[in-house]
Amino acid sequence: MAHGGLLILFSNQFNNEGTIEANGVDNTNQHDIQGGSSGGGSINIFYEKLIANQSCIAKGGETIYAGGAGGSGSISMGSIASGNYVEENI
């Protein structure tokens, strides 16, 4: 699990049997009233053969004390077989 940020995976065979996460961080400091939570990160997955994809999550952090909630991140996933990118609907 990463906190926000950018995650790029390239694989000949992609087999995700768990959860890949790039979530934002919650605002958990009650004394830091100036800022909110961070936004979710970006997950980019490229493969030649998809075996399984259990779960990918890139949610923004929650607001616990002050400020706004973080926005959702982005997830893109697709095949690059034969040099062409074909995006999956996830």
Phi and psi in radians as a Rosetta constraint file:
Dihedral C 1 N 2 CA 2 C 2 CIRCULARHARMONIC -1.952 0.35
Dihedral N 2 CA 2 C 2 N 3 CIRCULARHARMONIC 2.736 0.35
Dihedral C 2 N 3 CA 3 C 3 CIRCULARHARMONIC -1.748 0.35
Dihedral N 3 CA 3 C 3 N 4 CIRCULARHARMONIC 1.819 0.35
Dihedral C 3 N 4 CA 4 C 4 CIRCULARHARMONIC 1.059 0.35
Dihedral N 4 CA 4 C 4 N 5 CIRCULARHARMONIC -2.524 0.35
Dihedral C 4 N 5 CA 5 C 5 CIRCULARHARMONIC 1.310 0.35
Dihedral N 5 CA 5 C 5 N 6 CIRCULARHARMONIC -2.916 0.35
Dihedral C 5 N 6 CA 6 C 6 CIRCULARHARMONIC -2.137 0.35
Dihedral N 6 CA 6 C 6 N 7 CIRCULARHARMONIC 2.235 0.35
Dihedral C 6 N 7 CA 7 C 7 CIRCULARHARMONIC -2.168 0.35
Dihedral N 7 CA 7 C 7 N 8 CIRCULARHARMONIC 2.085 0.35
Dihedral C 7 N 8 CA 8 C 8 CIRCULARHARMONIC -2.088 0.35
Dihedral N 8 CA 8 C 8 N 9 CIRCULARHARMONIC 2.187 0.35
Dihedral C 8 N 9 CA 9 C 9 CIRCULARHARMONIC -2.101 0.35
Dihedral N 9 CA 9 C 9 N 10 CIRCULARHARMONIC 2.329 0.35
Dihedral C 9 N 10 CA 10 C 10 CIRCULARHARMONIC -2.217 0.35
Dihedral N 10 CA 10 C 10 N 11 CIRCULARHARMONIC 2.265 0.35
Dihedral C 10 N 11 CA 11 C 11 CIRCULARHARMONIC -2.573 0.35
Dihedral N 11 CA 11 C 11 N 12 CIRCULARHARMONIC 2.508 0.35
Dihedral C 11 N 12 CA 12 C 12 CIRCULARHARMONIC -1.165 0.35
Dihedral N 12 CA 12 C 12 N 13 CIRCULARHARMONIC -0.799 0.35
Dihedral C 12 N 13 CA 13 C 13 CIRCULARHARMONIC -2.212 0.35
Dihedral N 13 CA 13 C 13 N 14 CIRCULARHARMONIC 2.093 0.35
Dihedral C 13 N 14 CA 14 C 14 CIRCULARHARMONIC -1.773 0.35
Dihedral N 14 CA 14 C 14 N 15 CIRCULARHARMONIC 2.105 0.35
Dihedral C 14 N 15 CA 15 C 15 CIRCULARHARMONIC -2.331 0.35
Dihedral N 15 CA 15 C 15 N 16 CIRCULARHARMONIC 1.571 0.35
Dihedral C 15 N 16 CA 16 C 16 CIRCULARHARMONIC -1.721 0.35
Dihedral N 16 CA 16 C 16 N 17 CIRCULARHARMONIC 1.844 0.35
Dihedral C 16 N 17 CA 17 C 17 CIRCULARHARMONIC -1.794 0.35
Dihedral N 17 CA 17 C 17 N 18 CIRCULARHARMONIC 0.201 0.35
Dihedral C 17 N 18 CA 18 C 18 CIRCULARHARMONIC -2.290 0.35
Dihedral N 18 CA 18 C 18 N 19 CIRCULARHARMONIC -2.369 0.35
Dihedral C 18 N 19 CA 19 C 19 CIRCULARHARMONIC -2.306 0.35
Dihedral N 19 CA 19 C 19 N 20 CIRCULARHARMONIC 2.271 0.35
Dihedral C 19 N 20 CA 20 C 20 CIRCULARHARMONIC -1.804 0.35
Dihedral N 20 CA 20 C 20 N 21 CIRCULARHARMONIC 2.200 0.35
Dihedral C 20 N 21 CA 21 C 21 CIRCULARHARMONIC -2.244 0.35
Dihedral N 21 CA 21 C 21 N 22 CIRCULARHARMONIC 2.499 0.35
Dihedral C 21 N 22 CA 22 C 22 CIRCULARHARMONIC -2.435 0.35
Dihedral N 22 CA 22 C 22 N 23 CIRCULARHARMONIC 1.197 0.35
Dihedral C 22 N 23 CA 23 C 23 CIRCULARHARMONIC -1.564 0.35
Dihedral N 23 CA 23 C 23 N 24 CIRCULARHARMONIC 2.651 0.35
Dihedral C 23 N 24 CA 24 C 24 CIRCULARHARMONIC -1.264 0.35
Dihedral N 24 CA 24 C 24 N 25 CIRCULARHARMONIC 2.929 0.35
Dihedral C 24 N 25 CA 25 C 25 CIRCULARHARMONIC -1.724 0.35
Dihedral N 25 CA 25 C 25 N 26 CIRCULARHARMONIC 2.375 0.35
Dihedral C 25 N 26 CA 26 C 26 CIRCULARHARMONIC -1.209 0.35
Dihedral N 26 CA 26 C 26 N 27 CIRCULARHARMONIC 2.624 0.35
Dihedral C 26 N 27 CA 27 C 27 CIRCULARHARMONIC -1.451 0.35
Dihedral N 27 CA 27 C 27 N 28 CIRCULARHARMONIC 1.721 0.35
Dihedral C 27 N 28 CA 28 C 28 CIRCULARHARMONIC -1.884 0.35
Dihedral N 28 CA 28 C 28 N 29 CIRCULARHARMONIC 0.020 0.35
Dihedral C 28 N 29 CA 29 C 29 CIRCULARHARMONIC -1.704 0.35
Dihedral N 29 CA 29 C 29 N 30 CIRCULARHARMONIC 1.877 0.35
Dihedral C 29 N 30 CA 30 C 30 CIRCULARHARMONIC -1.181 0.35
Dihedral N 30 CA 30 C 30 N 31 CIRCULARHARMONIC -0.257 0.35
Dihedral C 30 N 31 CA 31 C 31 CIRCULARHARMONIC -1.610 0.35
Dihedral N 31 CA 31 C 31 N 32 CIRCULARHARMONIC -0.244 0.35
Dihedral C 31 N 32 CA 32 C 32 CIRCULARHARMONIC -1.671 0.35
Dihedral N 32 CA 32 C 32 N 33 CIRCULARHARMONIC 1.412 0.35
Dihedral C 32 N 33 CA 33 C 33 CIRCULARHARMONIC -1.519 0.35
Dihedral N 33 CA 33 C 33 N 34 CIRCULARHARMONIC -0.015 0.35
Dihedral C 33 N 34 CA 34 C 34 CIRCULARHARMONIC -1.425 0.35
Dihedral N 34 CA 34 C 34 N 35 CIRCULARHARMONIC -0.582 0.35
Dihedral C 34 N 35 CA 35 C 35 CIRCULARHARMONIC -2.077 0.35
Dihedral N 35 CA 35 C 35 N 36 CIRCULARHARMONIC 2.802 0.35
Dihedral C 35 N 36 CA 36 C 36 CIRCULARHARMONIC -1.768 0.35
Dihedral N 36 CA 36 C 36 N 37 CIRCULARHARMONIC -2.754 0.35
Dihedral C 36 N 37 CA 37 C 37 CIRCULARHARMONIC -1.522 0.35
Dihedral N 37 CA 37 C 37 N 38 CIRCULARHARMONIC 2.842 0.35
Dihedral C 37 N 38 CA 38 C 38 CIRCULARHARMONIC -1.540 0.35
Dihedral N 38 CA 38 C 38 N 39 CIRCULARHARMONIC 2.734 0.35
Dihedral C 38 N 39 CA 39 C 39 CIRCULARHARMONIC -1.353 0.35
Dihedral N 39 CA 39 C 39 N 40 CIRCULARHARMONIC 2.818 0.35
Dihedral C 39 N 40 CA 40 C 40 CIRCULARHARMONIC -1.205 0.35
Dihedral N 40 CA 40 C 40 N 41 CIRCULARHARMONIC 2.790 0.35
Dihedral C 40 N 41 CA 41 C 41 CIRCULARHARMONIC -1.539 0.35
Dihedral N 41 CA 41 C 41 N 42 CIRCULARHARMONIC -2.843 0.35
Dihedral C 41 N 42 CA 42 C 42 CIRCULARHARMONIC -2.123 0.35
Dihedral N 42 CA 42 C 42 N 43 CIRCULARHARMONIC 2.234 0.35
Dihedral C 42 N 43 CA 43 C 43 CIRCULARHARMONIC -1.980 0.35
Dihedral N 43 CA 43 C 43 N 44 CIRCULARHARMONIC 2.164 0.35
Dihedral C 43 N 44 CA 44 C 44 CIRCULARHARMONIC -2.218 0.35
Dihedral N 44 CA 44 C 44 N 45 CIRCULARHARMONIC 2.074 0.35
Dihedral C 44 N 45 CA 45 C 45 CIRCULARHARMONIC -2.125 0.35
Dihedral N 45 CA 45 C 45 N 46 CIRCULARHARMONIC 2.206 0.35
Dihedral C 45 N 46 CA 46 C 46 CIRCULARHARMONIC -2.170 0.35
Dihedral N 46 CA 46 C 46 N 47 CIRCULARHARMONIC 2.348 0.35
Dihedral C 46 N 47 CA 47 C 47 CIRCULARHARMONIC -2.599 0.35
Dihedral N 47 CA 47 C 47 N 48 CIRCULARHARMONIC 2.834 0.35
Dihedral C 47 N 48 CA 48 C 48 CIRCULARHARMONIC -1.646 0.35
Dihedral N 48 CA 48 C 48 N 49 CIRCULARHARMONIC -0.619 0.35
Dihedral C 48 N 49 CA 49 C 49 CIRCULARHARMONIC -2.398 0.35
Dihedral N 49 CA 49 C 49 N 50 CIRCULARHARMONIC 2.185 0.35
Dihedral C 49 N 50 CA 50 C 50 CIRCULARHARMONIC -1.589 0.35
Dihedral N 50 CA 50 C 50 N 51 CIRCULARHARMONIC 2.128 0.35
Dihedral C 50 N 51 CA 51 C 51 CIRCULARHARMONIC -1.685 0.35
Dihedral N 51 CA 51 C 51 N 52 CIRCULARHARMONIC -0.895 0.35
Dihedral C 51 N 52 CA 52 C 52 CIRCULARHARMONIC -2.773 0.35
Dihedral N 52 CA 52 C 52 N 53 CIRCULARHARMONIC 2.577 0.35
Dihedral C 52 N 53 CA 53 C 53 CIRCULARHARMONIC -2.406 0.35
Dihedral N 53 CA 53 C 53 N 54 CIRCULARHARMONIC 1.762 0.35
Dihedral C 53 N 54 CA 54 C 54 CIRCULARHARMONIC -1.232 0.35
Dihedral N 54 CA 54 C 54 N 55 CIRCULARHARMONIC -0.982 0.35
Dihedral C 54 N 55 CA 55 C 55 CIRCULARHARMONIC -2.862 0.35
Dihedral N 55 CA 55 C 55 N 56 CIRCULARHARMONIC 2.421 0.35
Dihedral C 55 N 56 CA 56 C 56 CIRCULARHARMONIC -2.308 0.35
Dihedral N 56 CA 56 C 56 N 57 CIRCULARHARMONIC 2.316 0.35
Dihedral C 56 N 57 CA 57 C 57 CIRCULARHARMONIC -2.349 0.35
Dihedral N 57 CA 57 C 57 N 58 CIRCULARHARMONIC 2.364 0.35
Dihedral C 57 N 58 CA 58 C 58 CIRCULARHARMONIC -2.473 0.35
Dihedral N 58 CA 58 C 58 N 59 CIRCULARHARMONIC 1.159 0.35
Dihedral C 58 N 59 CA 59 C 59 CIRCULARHARMONIC -1.622 0.35
Dihedral N 59 CA 59 C 59 N 60 CIRCULARHARMONIC 2.711 0.35
Dihedral C 59 N 60 CA 60 C 60 CIRCULARHARMONIC -1.356 0.35
Dihedral N 60 CA 60 C 60 N 61 CIRCULARHARMONIC 2.764 0.35
Dihedral C 60 N 61 CA 61 C 61 CIRCULARHARMONIC -1.206 0.35
Dihedral N 61 CA 61 C 61 N 62 CIRCULARHARMONIC 2.689 0.35
Dihedral C 61 N 62 CA 62 C 62 CIRCULARHARMONIC -1.587 0.35
Dihedral N 62 CA 62 C 62 N 63 CIRCULARHARMONIC 2.650 0.35
Dihedral C 62 N 63 CA 63 C 63 CIRCULARHARMONIC -1.567 0.35
Dihedral N 63 CA 63 C 63 N 64 CIRCULARHARMONIC 2.121 0.35
Dihedral C 63 N 64 CA 64 C 64 CIRCULARHARMONIC -1.849 0.35
Dihedral N 64 CA 64 C 64 N 65 CIRCULARHARMONIC -0.687 0.35
Dihedral C 64 N 65 CA 65 C 65 CIRCULARHARMONIC -2.004 0.35
Dihedral N 65 CA 65 C 65 N 66 CIRCULARHARMONIC -1.016 0.35
Dihedral C 65 N 66 CA 66 C 66 CIRCULARHARMONIC -2.614 0.35
Dihedral N 66 CA 66 C 66 N 67 CIRCULARHARMONIC 2.952 0.35
Dihedral C 66 N 67 CA 67 C 67 CIRCULARHARMONIC 1.379 0.35
Dihedral N 67 CA 67 C 67 N 68 CIRCULARHARMONIC -3.064 0.35
Dihedral C 67 N 68 CA 68 C 68 CIRCULARHARMONIC -1.697 0.35
Dihedral N 68 CA 68 C 68 N 69 CIRCULARHARMONIC 2.861 0.35
Dihedral C 68 N 69 CA 69 C 69 CIRCULARHARMONIC -1.304 0.35
Dihedral N 69 CA 69 C 69 N 70 CIRCULARHARMONIC 2.644 0.35
Dihedral C 69 N 70 CA 70 C 70 CIRCULARHARMONIC -1.314 0.35
Dihedral N 70 CA 70 C 70 N 71 CIRCULARHARMONIC 2.555 0.35
Dihedral C 70 N 71 CA 71 C 71 CIRCULARHARMONIC -1.307 0.35
Dihedral N 71 CA 71 C 71 N 72 CIRCULARHARMONIC 2.808 0.35
Dihedral C 71 N 72 CA 72 C 72 CIRCULARHARMONIC -1.164 0.35
Dihedral N 72 CA 72 C 72 N 73 CIRCULARHARMONIC 2.625 0.35
Dihedral C 72 N 73 CA 73 C 73 CIRCULARHARMONIC -1.517 0.35
Dihedral N 73 CA 73 C 73 N 74 CIRCULARHARMONIC -2.850 0.35
Dihedral C 73 N 74 CA 74 C 74 CIRCULARHARMONIC -2.247 0.35
Dihedral N 74 CA 74 C 74 N 75 CIRCULARHARMONIC 2.609 0.35
Dihedral C 74 N 75 CA 75 C 75 CIRCULARHARMONIC -2.320 0.35
Dihedral N 75 CA 75 C 75 N 76 CIRCULARHARMONIC 2.182 0.35
Dihedral C 75 N 76 CA 76 C 76 CIRCULARHARMONIC -2.239 0.35
Dihedral N 76 CA 76 C 76 N 77 CIRCULARHARMONIC 2.482 0.35
Dihedral C 76 N 77 CA 77 C 77 CIRCULARHARMONIC -2.623 0.35
Dihedral N 77 CA 77 C 77 N 78 CIRCULARHARMONIC 2.351 0.35
Dihedral C 77 N 78 CA 78 C 78 CIRCULARHARMONIC -2.998 0.35
Dihedral N 78 CA 78 C 78 N 79 CIRCULARHARMONIC 2.907 0.35
Dihedral C 78 N 79 CA 79 C 79 CIRCULARHARMONIC -1.462 0.35
Dihedral N 79 CA 79 C 79 N 80 CIRCULARHARMONIC 2.481 0.35
Dihedral C 79 N 80 CA 80 C 80 CIRCULARHARMONIC -2.093 0.35
Dihedral N 80 CA 80 C 80 N 81 CIRCULARHARMONIC 0.486 0.35
Dihedral C 80 N 81 CA 81 C 81 CIRCULARHARMONIC -1.040 0.35
Dihedral N 81 CA 81 C 81 N 82 CIRCULARHARMONIC 2.433 0.35
Dihedral C 81 N 82 CA 82 C 82 CIRCULARHARMONIC 1.039 0.35
Dihedral N 82 CA 82 C 82 N 83 CIRCULARHARMONIC 0.428 0.35
Dihedral C 82 N 83 CA 83 C 83 CIRCULARHARMONIC 1.374 0.35
Dihedral N 83 CA 83 C 83 N 84 CIRCULARHARMONIC 0.066 0.35
Dihedral C 83 N 84 CA 84 C 84 CIRCULARHARMONIC -1.911 0.35
Dihedral N 84 CA 84 C 84 N 85 CIRCULARHARMONIC 2.386 0.35
Dihedral C 84 N 85 CA 85 C 85 CIRCULARHARMONIC -1.591 0.35
Dihedral N 85 CA 85 C 85 N 86 CIRCULARHARMONIC 2.201 0.35
Dihedral C 85 N 86 CA 86 C 86 CIRCULARHARMONIC -2.177 0.35
Dihedral N 86 CA 86 C 86 N 87 CIRCULARHARMONIC 1.943 0.35
Dihedral C 86 N 87 CA 87 C 87 CIRCULARHARMONIC -1.291 0.35
Dihedral N 87 CA 87 C 87 N 88 CIRCULARHARMONIC 2.427 0.35
Dihedral C 87 N 88 CA 88 C 88 CIRCULARHARMONIC -1.493 0.35
Dihedral N 88 CA 88 C 88 N 89 CIRCULARHARMONIC 2.604 0.35
Dihedral C 88 N 89 CA 89 C 89 CIRCULARHARMONIC -1.536 0.35
Dihedral N 89 CA 89 C 89 N 90 CIRCULARHARMONIC 1.915 0.35
